[in-house]
Amino acid sequence: MFQKLMLASTMLILAYLFWLSSDFTEISAGIAIFLFGMIFIKKWFASFSGWFLEKLLQKATNRPYKGMIFGFFACNMLQSSTLVTILTIGFLSAEMIGLTQAIAIVFGSSVGTTTTAWFVAAVGLKVNIGAYAFPLIIFGMIWSMQKSKTLKGLGSVLAGIGFVFLGIHFIKEWFDAFQSMVSLRDYAVDGFPGLLLFTLIGIIVCILTQSSTATLVIVIAAVSLWEVTYENALAMVIGANIWTTITGIIASLSANVNGRRLAFADFSFKTTTAIVIIIFFPYVVWIIASIAGFLTIAPENYTLKVALFHTFFNVTWVMLLSPFISRIARIATRMLPDAKPGGFVEFQYISEESLSFPDTAHETLRKESHRLYSYSLFKFPNIFWLEKVFYSDGQLPQSGKYTILQTEEIDMIYERDIKVLYGKILSSLIETEIRHNDEIYDELQELKHANRNLVSLIKNIGNISPSMIRYLKSTNLSIRSEYETISSDILTALRLAYTIEFQDENIDKLEHVAKLERLIEEGDITKNTRYSKLVAEKHINQTMATTLLNDTYLKKLILQNIFELVRYHSLRELQKQVKDEDVTKKSNKWIQKFRKEPENKAEKIIEKLKQKETKISKKLSSKKLSPEDKKYFNEELKDIWYALKHYHDILEGHVSSEEEED
């Protein structure tokens, strides 16, 4: 809302100024061309972000000094420290980087933004760069219309640089023409009042251009033609630096708490630096003059001295604060603590900034979907009148005690607890498809499929509910037993899904995934003689038989929904190694992986498997176990014995290459 209000206010101010002055319209056109060039460069950056920025983000920022270097070069490529800050807020919201890394990137981008000022001051206003602009634009536009993605990207870069050059040229030309009519220098204000006034003017210009870089170009062009005094120009630079942090704060309003912490840190330290410089302004001017003398910059070369001041402003606060980045992150965390639990239906990861680039969009959507899946896992036992503790104690209801909610009540759980966040995720998925479908098409389809599976799981349980309610209380023990088996299989699958989700070791995950797959296969009543026997011996009537057949199919769909959700949300790391293979092949590949490792790996796994064997044997000795649990634990023991045999063979060297192939 605030952003829309700011945009509307800016439009009204600009419209009034255009009506008031044709000269203002001309300089605005130059600024617009300059900003248009920056948009072209951003377009190129977006098209290559998948392989340049986001893919290297973790490696490039794992140390504060690396993050600063990364921020420096990212800002030089994007020509906007504000844009780098907004992108970093997106990465932070997606938890692709930590707060310490994000602060380091912003620090580096603050130094990186100084290079533009040096280029404009040293070259842009002394060389007729307008002569180079048109060839760059022409070649850039031709290349950007080609089918090749590489040529399109290079074309965008060339056209962007061309428009930036043209914008600088028009701004300089306007000041040349305007100088002959009126001198802004006549309105200069000296002393502390002038410092505050032109700091405010710098903020206003930055608001109108929405770019501190464009503001710097205007200031340097104005001071080169003596349209503003040197000290007034420095004050405008201070104003531009202050406003660029406010843009970050506005962007962080739609981000999570970490994004707000980053914007708060950036605003606090840049604004503090600005206040200190304003208080000690005469001494700062003297320091700039001394450094300029050391660098052999002529006393009258105010353009280079403005660039030097901008560099001094940014580099000074970065140098003073960079050793304390971790401490700054802790202070920001204390100042803006995590929100209290609640508000599940609100996004925790997704923000406007996080959807700006393909990989961050995919990562935030995946994490938000995973959060919905984890939350749903805790809700599913309620459908069967069970508490979450069922997942840890594994106690299935006794015969005659099975029950389930009615379809309307299941729908109510979906509407109240799941539908709102699911709808928001779906809307963001559609928005991401519009923006980045070409770059991450496969990833988006997988995400859609995973979210659809979650909804299908709930709907399928709702569809099976009426007949389960009817037959779980039936006096016909045969049909009741079958529906208790259906309930038991669904609950066992949910327990396996929960265990896999919160299991640390991949070898354990694979054991439970194998059980889940076996449950799907063995649970199909049409593949054994039990169903035929029930019908042939007339233990169930024709209506019961038809309903049981339909509900067995529904149960299989439910188990497959659970399996697909587990595969997408809980086995991502493992999927990278053995993608699109069935669970048995995954298990075999996992075993073969350890065959190639040193012997101590196998010894550790054998020790762990023996501990599990002891625990299960103790459970089997209990007289309270139901027949279903005994069957479950016996199958688990068989899996452990199978694995133990393989690892002992590895240690003793009894496994030949032919046996491994078998």
VEXKOLRO-667615 format. One line per field, with one value per residue (C-alpha): x, y, z. Coordinates in nm, 2 decimals, padded with zeros to 4 digits. Example, Ala and Ser with C-alpha at 12.3 -4.5 7.8 and 13.67 -1.06 7.14 Angstrom:
<recs>
x: c(01.23, 01.37)
y: c(-00.45, -00.11)
z: c(00.78, 00.71)
</recs>
This chain:
<recs>
x: c(00.00, 00.28, 00.46, 00.15, 00.10, 00.46, 00.42, 00.10, 00.26, 00.57, 00.35, 00.15, 00.47, 00.62, 00.31, 00.29, 00.66, 00.62, 00.33, 00.54, 00.86, 00.96, 01.32, 01.23, 01.07, 01.39, 01.62, 01.36, 01.38, 01.76, 01.72, 01.45, 01.69, 01.96, 01.72, 01.60, 01.96, 01.98, 01.66, 01.82, 02.13, 01.90, 01.72, 02.04, 02.13, 01.79, 01.84, 02.17, 02.10, 02.04, 02.40, 02.57, 02.43, 02.20, 02.39, 02.71, 02.55, 02.63, 02.99, 03.06, 02.93, 03.04, 03.28, 03.22, 03.50, 03.37, 03.03, 03.17, 03.36, 03.04, 02.83, 03.10, 03.09, 02.71, 02.66, 02.90, 02.71, 02.37, 02.47, 02.24, 02.32, 01.95, 01.87, 02.14, 01.99, 01.64, 01.78, 01.97, 01.65, 01.49, 01.78, 01.75, 01.37, 01.44, 01.70, 01.95, 02.19, 02.22, 02.19, 02.56, 02.62, 02.35, 02.50, 02.84, 02.68, 02.52, 02.85, 03.02, 02.75, 02.79, 03.16, 03.07, 02.83, 03.12, 03.26, 02.98, 03.06, 03.42, 03.34, 03.10, 03.33, 03.65, 03.52, 03.14, 03.15, 03.48, 03.44, 03.15, 03.01, 02.69, 02.88, 02.94, 02.58, 02.40, 02.62, 02.59, 02.21, 02.18, 02.40, 02.25, 01.89, 01.98, 02.14, 01.87, 01.61, 01.80, 01.69, 02.02, 01.99, 02.36, 02.32, 02.00, 02.19, 02.48, 02.24, 02.07, 02.41, 02.52, 02.18, 02.18, 02.52, 02.42, 02.11, 02.31, 02.57, 02.29, 02.12, 02.44, 02.49, 02.14, 02.17, 02.50, 02.36, 02.06, 02.28, 02.48, 02.17, 02.01, 02.33, 02.29, 01.94, 01.97, 02.23, 02.12, 02.43, 02.26, 02.04, 02.32, 02.30, 02.61, 02.68, 02.48, 02.14, 02.27, 02.40, 02.06, 01.86, 02.07, 02.07, 01.69, 01.71, 01.93, 01.66, 01.39, 01.59, 01.65, 01.27, 01.19, 01.45, 01.42, 01.79, 02.08, 02.31, 02.10, 02.10, 02.48, 02.50, 02.28, 02.49, 02.82, 02.69, 02.56, 02.88, 03.09, 02.91, 02.91, 02.53, 02.56, 02.85, 03.09, 02.96, 02.60, 02.68, 02.83, 02.52, 02.30, 02.53, 02.45, 02.08, 02.10, 02.28, 02.01, 01.72, 01.87, 01.84, 01.48, 01.41, 01.55, 01.32, 01.01, 01.12, 01.16, 00.80, 00.68, 00.98, 01.02, 01.18, 01.53, 01.47, 01.36, 01.67, 01.89, 01.71, 01.72, 02.10, 02.16, 01.95, 02.09, 02.45, 02.43, 02.21, 02.44, 02.73, 02.54, 02.46, 02.83, 02.95, 02.69, 02.81, 03.18, 03.12, 03.40, 03.65, 03.53, 03.57, 03.93, 04.00, 03.86, 04.09, 04.39, 04.31, 04.26, 04.59, 04.76, 04.59, 04.71, 04.35, 04.34, 04.17, 03.92, 03.83, 03.51, 03.36, 03.64, 03.62, 03.24, 03.32, 03.59, 03.35, 03.10, 03.37, 03.48, 03.13, 03.07, 03.41, 03.46, 03.15, 03.22, 03.58, 03.48, 03.19, 03.31, 03.50, 03.18, 02.94, 02.85, 02.79, 02.57, 02.37, 02.32, 02.22, 01.97, 01.82, 01.78, 01.62, 01.38, 01.31, 01.13, 00.76, 00.56, 00.43, 00.10, -00.03, 00.04, -00.15, 00.09, 00.40, 00.72, 00.95, 00.78, 00.80, 00.79, 01.17, 01.22, 01.00, 01.21, 01.47, 01.42, 01.62, 01.50, 01.14, 01.17, 01.35, 01.09, 00.80, 00.95, 01.01, 00.66, 00.51, 00.73, 00.60, 00.25, 00.33, 00.49, 00.20, -00.05, 00.14, 00.06, -00.31, -00.37, -00.39, -00.68, -00.88, -00.87, -00.93, -00.57, -00.32, 00.03, 00.18, 00.07, 00.37, 00.61, 00.45, 00.32, 00.02, -00.26, -00.62, -00.74, -00.99, -01.33, -01.18, -01.10, -01.29, -01.27, -01.42, -01.71, -01.64, -01.78, -01.55, -01.25, -01.34, -01.36, -01.01, -00.90, -01.09, -00.97, -00.61, -00.48, -00.67, -00.57, -00.19, -00.24, -00.43, -00.16, 00.12, -00.08, -00.12, 00.26, 00.33, 00.11, 00.29, 00.63, 00.52, 00.45, 00.79, 01.03, 00.85, 01.13, 01.41, 01.25, 00.97, 01.05, 01.09, 00.75, 00.58, 00.72, 00.60, 00.25, 00.24, 00.36, 00.09, -00.18, -00.08, -00.13, -00.48, -00.56, -00.46, -00.71, -00.99, -00.93, -00.95, -01.27, -01.41, -01.33, -01.47, -01.85, -01.80, -01.53, -01.77, -02.03, -01.82, -01.58, -01.88, -02.03, -02.13, -02.00, -01.65, -01.51, -01.59, -01.50, -01.16, -01.10, -01.18, -00.96, -00.68, -00.74, -00.73, -00.42, -00.24, -00.32, -00.20, 00.11, 00.19, 00.15, 00.37, 00.64, 00.61, 00.65, 00.95, 01.11, 01.05, 01.23, 01.49, 01.86, 02.03, 01.97, 02.01, 01.72, 01.51, 01.56, 01.46, 01.13, 01.07, 01.11, 00.85, 00.62, 00.65, 00.60, 00.29, 00.15, 00.21, 00.09, -00.21, -00.38, -00.65, -00.70, -00.35, -00.41, -00.68, -00.83, -01.09, -01.20, -01.23, -01.44, -01.68, -01.68, -01.75, -02.01, -01.85, -01.95, -02.25, -02.23, -02.27, -01.99, -01.77, -01.82, -01.77, -01.45, -01.31, -01.36, -01.22, -00.92, -00.85, -00.90, -00.66, -00.40, -00.44, -00.40, -00.08, 00.06, -00.02, 00.18, 00.46, 00.49, 00.49, 00.76, 00.97, 00.94, 00.97, 01.19, 01.43, 01.57, 01.93, 01.91, 01.71, 02.01, 02.21, 01.94, 01.67, 01.38, 01.47, 01.25, 01.31, 01.48, 01.73, 01.79, 01.86, 02.10, 02.28, 02.30, 02.46, 02.70, 02.80, 02.92, 03.10, 03.33, 03.40, 03.67, 03.60, 03.53, 03.21, 03.08, 03.18, 02.99, 02.68, 02.70, 02.71, 02.41, 02.21, 02.29, 02.16, 01.84, 01.82, 01.84, 01.56, 01.32, 01.39, 01.29, 00.97, 00.89, 00.92, 00.63, 00.30, 00.10, 00.19, -00.10, -00.06, -00.01, 00.27, 00.44, 00.43, 00.57, 00.86, 00.94, 00.97, 01.20, 01.42, 01.45, 01.56, 01.83, 01.95, 01.98, 02.18, 02.40, 02.49, 02.60, 02.81, 02.98, 03.06, 03.21, 03.44, 03.54, 03.59, 03.35, 03.15, 03.28, 03.20, 02.97, 02.77, 02.75, 02.60, 02.34)
y: c(00.00, 00.24, 00.16, 00.24, 00.57, 00.66, 00.59, 00.79, 01.09, 01.07, 01.07, 01.37, 01.57, 01.48, 01.57, 01.91, 01.98, 01.88, 02.13, 02.39, 02.37, 02.23, 02.23, 01.99, 01.77, 01.76, 01.66, 01.41, 01.25, 01.22, 01.06, 00.82, 00.71, 00.65, 00.44, 00.25, 00.15, 00.02, -00.18, -00.35, -00.44, -00.59, -00.79, -00.94, -01.02, -01.18, -01.41, -01.54, -01.53, -01.90, -01.98, -01.66, -01.54, -01.79, -02.11, -01.97, -01.79, -02.03, -02.08, -01.72, -01.59, -01.85, -01.60, -01.23, -01.11, -01.33, -01.18, -00.83, -00.92, -01.08, -00.77, -00.54, -00.72, -00.78, -00.40, -00.32, -00.55, -00.43, -00.06, -00.03, -00.10, -00.07, -00.35, -00.57, -00.50, -00.59, -00.91, -01.00, -00.95, -01.21, -01.46, -01.40, -01.46, -01.79, -01.88, -01.93, -01.73, -01.62, -01.27, -01.24, -01.32, -01.08, -00.79, -00.87, -00.85, -00.52, -00.38, -00.49, -00.34, -00.01, 00.00, -00.13, 00.16, 00.41, 00.30, 00.46, 00.80, 00.77, 00.67, 00.96, 01.21, 01.10, 01.00, 01.05, 01.43, 01.48, 01.25, 01.27, 00.94, 01.02, 00.94, 00.58, 00.54, 00.49, 00.22, 00.03, 00.07, -00.04, -00.35, -00.43, -00.42, -00.64, -00.90, -00.89, -01.00, -01.31, -01.66, -01.75, -01.68, -01.58, -01.32, -01.19, -01.14, -00.97, -00.76, -00.64, -00.55, -00.35, -00.17, -00.10, 00.05, 00.25, 00.39, 00.47, 00.67, 00.84, 00.94, 01.09, 01.28, 01.43, 01.53, 01.71, 01.87, 02.00, 02.15, 02.32, 02.47, 02.56, 02.74, 03.01, 03.09, 03.08, 02.98, 02.76, 02.87, 03.20, 03.00, 02.84, 02.84, 02.84, 02.70, 02.45, 02.56, 02.49, 02.15, 02.05, 02.20, 02.03, 01.70, 01.73, 01.82, 01.51, 01.29, 01.45, 01.40, 01.03, 00.99, 01.12, 00.92, 00.61, 00.56, 00.69, 00.62, 00.85, 01.11, 01.10, 01.15, 01.46, 01.59, 01.54, 01.69, 01.99, 02.05, 02.01, 02.31, 02.51, 02.48, 02.39, 02.47, 02.19, 02.18, 02.18, 01.89, 01.69, 01.75, 01.61, 01.30, 01.25, 01.28, 01.02, 00.78, 00.82, 00.76, 00.45, 00.28, 00.38, 00.20, -00.12, -00.07, -00.04, -00.36, -00.54, -00.47, -00.77, -00.99, -01.21, -01.09, -01.16, -00.93, -00.65, -00.71, -00.66, -00.34, -00.21, -00.27, -00.10, 00.20, 00.23, 00.24, 00.45, 00.70, 00.72, 00.77, 01.05, 01.22, 01.20, 01.35, 01.63, 01.71, 01.71, 01.84, 02.10, 01.84, 01.59, 01.85, 01.91, 01.53, 01.50, 01.79, 01.62, 01.29, 01.46, 01.64, 01.30, 01.15, 01.46, 01.56, 01.94, 02.16, 02.28, 01.93, 01.92, 01.63, 01.39, 01.53, 01.46, 01.10, 01.08, 01.20, 00.94, 00.67, 00.81, 00.81, 00.44, 00.30, 00.46, 00.31, -00.03, -00.04, 00.06, -00.19, -00.49, -00.65, -00.65, -00.81, -01.11, -00.88, -00.65, -00.95, -01.04, -00.69, -00.68, -01.01, -00.88, -00.55, -00.74, -01.08, -01.37, -01.34, -01.55, -01.88, -01.85, -01.71, -02.03, -01.92, -01.63, -01.68, -01.75, -01.76, -01.61, -01.24, -01.02, -01.00, -01.38, -01.43, -01.19, -01.46, -01.82, -02.01, -01.80, -01.83, -02.21, -02.24, -02.02, -02.20, -02.54, -02.44, -02.30, -02.62, -02.83, -02.62, -02.70, -03.07, -03.09, -02.91, -03.14, -03.45, -03.33, -03.28, -03.62, -03.83, -03.61, -03.74, -04.09, -03.95, -03.99, -03.75, -03.66, -03.89, -04.18, -04.11, -04.18, -04.47, -04.64, -04.78, -04.86, -04.88, -05.21, -05.40, -05.24, -04.91, -04.78, -04.46, -04.17, -03.83, -03.77, -03.63, -03.29, -03.27, -03.37, -03.10, -02.86, -02.94, -02.88, -02.55, -02.42, -02.54, -02.60, -02.44, -02.07, -02.13, -02.38, -02.12, -01.86, -02.10, -02.18, -01.81, -01.76, -02.06, -01.91, -01.58, -01.76, -01.95, -01.62, -01.48, -01.77, -02.07, -02.11, -02.12, -02.36, -02.53, -02.88, -02.76, -02.58, -02.89, -03.10, -02.84, -02.84, -03.22, -03.23, -02.97, -03.15, -03.48, -03.32, -03.20, -03.53, -03.72, -03.52, -03.55, -03.93, -03.98, -03.78, -04.00, -04.32, -04.19, -04.28, -04.65, -04.67, -04.52, -04.77, -05.08, -05.01, -05.05, -05.34, -05.66, -05.85, -05.93, -06.01, -05.67, -05.49, -05.66, -05.55, -05.19, -05.20, -05.32, -05.03, -04.79, -04.96, -04.94, -04.57, -04.49, -04.70, -04.51, -04.18, -04.29, -04.40, -04.06, -03.88, -04.10, -04.04, -03.66, -03.63, -03.91, -03.80, -04.09, -04.17, -04.54, -04.52, -04.32, -04.59, -04.87, -04.69, -04.60, -04.97, -05.05, -04.79, -04.92, -05.28, -05.16, -05.02, -05.35, -05.59, -05.38, -05.45, -05.70, -05.79, -05.94, -06.21, -06.48, -06.32, -06.11, -06.41, -06.63, -06.37, -06.35, -06.73, -06.83, -06.56, -06.39, -06.06, -05.98, -05.83, -05.47, -05.51, -05.68, -05.39, -05.12, -05.30, -05.33, -04.95, -04.85, -05.08, -04.88, -04.55, -04.68, -04.75, -04.39, -04.26, -04.46, -04.35, -03.98, -04.03, -04.20, -03.92, -03.66, -03.84, -03.87, -03.50, -03.35, -03.59, -03.75, -03.45, -03.51, -03.88, -03.80, -03.61, -03.93, -04.18, -03.98, -04.16, -04.50, -04.73, -04.78, -05.12, -04.98, -04.69, -04.93, -05.13, -04.82, -04.69, -05.02, -05.01, -04.66, -04.78, -05.07, -04.82, -04.64, -04.73, -05.03, -04.82, -04.69, -05.04, -05.11, -04.80, -04.91, -05.27, -05.13, -04.92, -05.20, -05.43, -05.17, -05.15, -05.53, -05.54, -05.28, -05.46, -05.79, -05.64, -05.50, -05.85, -06.01, -05.79, -05.98, -05.66, -05.65, -05.68, -05.93, -05.64, -05.49, -05.83, -05.87, -05.51, -05.57, -05.91, -05.75, -05.49, -05.76, -05.93, -05.60, -05.55, -05.91, -05.86, -05.54, -05.70, -05.99, -05.75, -05.54, -05.84, -05.96, -05.62, -05.64, -06.00, -05.95, -06.22, -06.02, -06.08, -05.84, -06.10, -06.13, -05.75, -05.75, -06.01)
z: c(00.00, 00.10, -00.23, -00.43, -00.24, -00.31, -00.68, -00.71, -00.53, -00.75, -01.06, -00.95, -00.86, -01.20, -01.39, -01.22, -01.29, -01.66, -01.69, -01.51, -01.71, -02.05, -01.93, -01.65, -01.91, -02.12, -01.83, -01.71, -02.06, -02.02, -01.67, -01.81, -02.09, -01.83, -01.62, -01.93, -01.99, -01.64, -01.70, -02.00, -01.80, -01.53, -01.80, -01.91, -01.55, -01.49, -01.80, -01.67, -01.30, -01.28, -01.36, -01.24, -00.92, -00.75, -00.84, -00.69, -00.40, -00.12, -00.22, -00.30, 00.04, 00.29, 00.45, 00.51, 00.29, 00.01, 00.05, 00.03, -00.29, -00.43, -00.35, -00.50, -00.84, -00.84, -00.79, -01.07, -01.30, -01.20, -01.15, -00.85, -00.49, -00.41, -00.65, -00.50, -00.15, -00.27, -00.43, -00.12, 00.09, -00.15, -00.10, 00.28, 00.27, 00.09, 00.35, 00.07, 00.28, 00.64, 00.79, 00.83, 00.46, 00.35, 00.55, 00.39, 00.04, 00.12, 00.25, -00.07, -00.29, -00.11, -00.22, -00.57, -00.63, -00.62, -00.95, -01.15, -01.00, -01.09, -01.45, -01.50, -01.33, -01.51, -01.86, -01.90, -01.89, -02.07, -02.36, -02.61, -02.51, -02.70, -03.02, -02.88, -02.76, -03.09, -03.24, -02.91, -02.91, -03.27, -03.24, -02.90, -03.03, -03.33, -03.11, -02.85, -03.11, -03.20, -03.09, -02.92, -02.54, -02.53, -02.81, -02.65, -02.32, -02.49, -02.69, -02.37, -02.22, -02.53, -02.56, -02.19, -02.19, -02.50, -02.33, -02.01, -02.23, -02.41, -02.09, -01.95, -02.27, -02.26, -01.90, -01.97, -02.29, -02.09, -01.83, -02.10, -02.26, -01.92, -01.80, -02.07, -01.95, -01.57, -01.31, -01.03, -00.85, -00.78, -00.54, -00.35, 00.03, 00.24, 00.58, 00.79, 00.65, 00.30, 00.40, 00.54, 00.25, -00.02, 00.17, 00.15, -00.23, -00.28, -00.11, -00.33, -00.65, -00.55, -00.48, -00.83, -01.01, -00.78, -00.83, -00.63, -00.93, -01.15, -00.87, -00.86, -01.24, -01.21, -00.92, -01.10, -01.43, -01.23, -01.04, -01.36, -01.51, -01.19, -01.16, -00.79, -00.55, -00.45, -00.09, -00.19, -00.43, -00.14, 00.06, -00.23, -00.23, 00.14, 00.07, -00.21, 00.02, 00.29, 00.05, -00.10, 00.24, 00.27, -00.06, 00.10, 00.40, 00.17, -00.01, 00.32, 00.43, 00.23, 00.33, 00.64, 00.97, 00.84, 00.54, 00.78, 00.99, 00.69, 00.58, 00.94, 00.96, 00.63, 00.72, 01.07, 00.98, 00.66, 00.83, 01.13, 00.90, 00.72, 01.06, 01.17, 00.84, 00.86, 01.21, 01.12, 00.76, 00.76, 00.88, 00.62, 00.34, 00.46, 00.46, 00.10, 00.00, 00.16, -00.01, -00.34, -00.31, -00.23, -00.55, -00.75, -00.82, -00.90, -00.64, -00.90, -01.03, -00.83, -01.04, -00.93, -00.57, -00.56, -00.67, -00.41, -00.14, -00.24, -00.22, 00.12, 00.25, 00.16, 00.21, 00.55, 00.72, 00.55, 00.67, 01.03, 01.05, 00.84, 01.14, 01.33, 01.08, 01.30, 01.60, 01.38, 01.28, 01.65, 01.74, 01.45, 01.56, 01.92, 01.79, 01.56, 01.73, 01.56, 01.55, 01.80, 01.67, 01.49, 01.16, 00.98, 00.67, 00.62, 00.40, 00.59, 00.29, -00.02, -00.09, -00.39, -00.39, -00.36, -00.68, -00.89, -01.00, -01.10, -00.84, -00.54, -00.66, -00.69, -00.35, -00.16, -00.32, -00.24, 00.12, 00.16, 00.01, 00.24, 00.54, 00.44, 00.40, 00.75, 00.90, 00.73, 00.86, 01.22, 01.13, 00.96, 01.28, 01.39, 01.10, 01.26, 01.61, 01.71, 01.86, 01.72, 01.98, 01.76, 01.54, 01.83, 02.01, 01.69, 01.88, 01.63, 01.77, 01.89, 01.68, 01.72, 01.82, 01.47, 01.37, 01.12, 01.08, 00.84, 00.50, 00.60, 00.90, 00.69, 00.44, 00.73, 00.83, 00.48, 00.45, 00.79, 00.81, 00.46, 00.19, 00.25, 00.24, -00.05, -00.24, -00.18, -00.29, -00.60, -00.69, -00.64, -00.86, -01.14, -01.10, -01.11, -01.43, -01.60, -01.50, -01.52, -01.69, -01.95, -01.69, -01.43, -01.61, -01.48, -01.12, -01.13, -01.27, -00.98, -00.73, -00.88, -00.87, -00.51, -00.40, -00.60, -00.43, -00.09, -00.18, -00.35, -00.04, 00.18, -00.08, -00.12, 00.25, 00.25, -00.03, 00.16, 00.49, 00.44, 00.38, 00.65, 00.91, 00.80, 00.80, 01.09, 01.32, 01.13, 01.31, 01.01, 01.14, 00.79, 00.64, 00.96, 00.96, 00.60, 00.68, 00.99, 00.76, 00.53, 00.82, 00.96, 00.62, 00.58, 00.94, 00.90, 00.58, 00.76, 01.04, 00.79, 00.62, 00.95, 01.04, 00.70, 00.72, 01.06, 01.01, 00.98, 00.82, 00.45, 00.52, 00.76, 00.52, 00.25, 00.49, 00.57, 00.20, 00.11, 00.37, 00.23, -00.12, 00.00, 00.19, -00.14, -00.32, -00.05, 00.04, -00.30, -00.21, -00.58, -00.60, -00.34, -00.28, 00.03, -00.17, -00.38, -00.07, 00.11, -00.19, -00.26, 00.10, 00.13, 00.42, 00.26, 00.04, -00.31, -00.20, 00.05, -00.21, -00.46, -00.20, -00.07, -00.42, -00.48, -00.14, -00.19, -00.50, -00.31, -00.04, -00.30, -00.44, -00.08, -00.02, -00.36, -00.27, 00.05, -00.13, -00.39, -00.11, 00.07, -00.24, -00.32, 00.03, 00.23, -00.02, -00.21, -00.13, -00.21, -00.53, -00.67, -00.68, -00.79, -00.96, -01.13, -01.00, -00.79, -00.42, -00.45, -00.69, -00.46, -00.17, -00.39, -00.51, -00.15, -00.04, -00.34, -00.25, 00.09, -00.07, -00.23, 00.10, 00.36, 00.58, 00.89, 00.71, 00.70, 01.06, 01.18, 00.99, 01.12, 01.47, 01.41, 01.25, 01.54, 01.78, 01.58, 01.57, 01.95, 01.99, 01.75, 01.92, 02.25, 02.10, 01.95, 02.29, 02.42, 02.46, 02.39, 02.02, 01.78, 01.48, 01.24, 01.46, 01.48, 01.11, 01.07, 01.31, 01.16, 00.81, 00.96, 01.11, 00.77, 00.62, 00.89, 00.85, 00.47, 00.52, 00.79, 00.56, 00.28, 00.51, 00.66, 00.31, 00.23, 00.54, 00.47, 00.10, 00.00, -00.25, -00.61, -00.89, -01.04, -00.72, -00.70, -01.05, -00.94)
</recs>
